[in-house]
Amino acid sequence: MSNSNPEVLVDARIRGHGALPYSDWSRQPQPVVDLRFDVQSSNYRRTQTFKVFTSADLEALLDVLPTAASHSWLEVRSFRGETRRFTPETATPFPEVTSFLHG
């Protein structure tokens, strides 16, 4: 199965890293985003494949990216399948990245 397969993406959101608590209908909304990155140094372990993270994780990574090692990178994938890559030189503020994600 391909990562672009909607069933794979739904399965990742239900059972994968940062999974949504789908059985709790009274939960607060929990927006998620697909990320892969190698940000040195951050509190996050490097991931070479896209995984589901919360918006708070994205914001934290964007906050440390401008001062990270020059070889660091962060890729963000929107629900449309578009991907943007950020480096310390091209770090973008969180509101602009969320605009890309929702836009």
For each residue, the residues with C-beta under 8 A, 3 or more apart:
1: 5 7 8
2: 5 8
3: 8 9 49 50
4: 8 9 81
5: 1 2 8 9
6: 9 10
7: 1 10 11
8: 1 2 3 4 5 11 12
9: 3 4 5 6 12 13 34
10: 6 7 13 14
11: 7 8 14 15 16
12: 8 9 15 16 17 19 51 52
13: 9 10 16 19 20 32 52
14: 10 11 19 20 22
15: 11 12 19
16: 11 12 13 19 51 52
17: 12 51 52 53
18: 32 51 52 53 54 57
19: 12 13 14 15 16 22 52
20: 13 14 30 32
21: 24 27 30
22: 14 19
23:
24: 21 27
25:
26:
27: 21 24 30
28:
29:
30: 20 21 27 54
31: 54 55
32: 13 18 20 52 53 54 55
33: 52 53 54 55 57 58 76 77 101
34: 9 50 51 52 53 76 77
35: 47 50 51 53 57 58 61 74 75 76 77
36: 47 48 49 50 51 74 75
37: 44 46 47 61 72 73 74 75
38: 46 48 71 72 73
39: 42 44 46 61 64 65 68 72 73 74
40: 68 69 71 72
41: 64 68 69
42: 39 60 61 64 68
43: 60
44: 37 39 47 57 60 61
45:
46: 37 38 39
47: 35 36 37 44 50 51
48: 36 38
49: 3 36
50: 3 34 35 36 47 75 77
51: 12 16 17 18 34 35 36 47
52: 12 13 16 17 18 19 32 33 34
53: 17 18 32 33 34 35 57 58
54: 18 30 31 32 33 57 58
55: 31 32 33 58 59 98
56: 59 60
57: 18 33 35 44 53 54 60 61
58: 33 35 53 54 55 61 62 76 94 97
59: 55 56 62 63 94
60: 42 43 44 56 57 63 64
61: 35 37 39 42 44 57 58 64 65 74
62: 58 59 65 74 86 91 92 93 94 97
63: 59 60 94
64: 39 41 42 60 61 67 68
65: 39 61 62 68 72 74 86 87 88 91
66: 88 91
67: 64 88
68: 39 40 41 42 64 65 72 88
69: 40 41 72 88
70: 87 88 89
71: 38 40
72: 37 38 39 40 65 68 69 87 88
73: 37 38 39 85 86 87
74: 35 36 37 39 61 62 65 85 86 87
75: 35 36 37 50 83 84 85 86
76: 33 34 35 58 83 84 86 97 100 101
77: 33 34 35 50 81 82 83
78: 81 82 83 84 100 101
79: 101
80:
81: 4 77 78
82: 77 78 100
83: 75 76 77 78
84: 75 76 78 97 100
85: 73 74 75 90
86: 62 65 73 74 75 76 90 91 92 97
87: 65 70 72 73 74 90 91
88: 65 66 67 68 69 70 72 91
89: 70
90: 85 86 87
91: 62 65 66 86 87 88
92: 62 86 96 97
93: 62 96 97
94: 58 59 62 63 97 98
95: 98 99
96: 92 93 99 100
97: 58 62 76 84 86 92 93 94 100 101
98: 55 94 95 101 102
99: 95 96 102 103
100: 76 78 82 84 96 97 103
101: 33 76 78 79 97 98
102: 98 99
103: 99 100
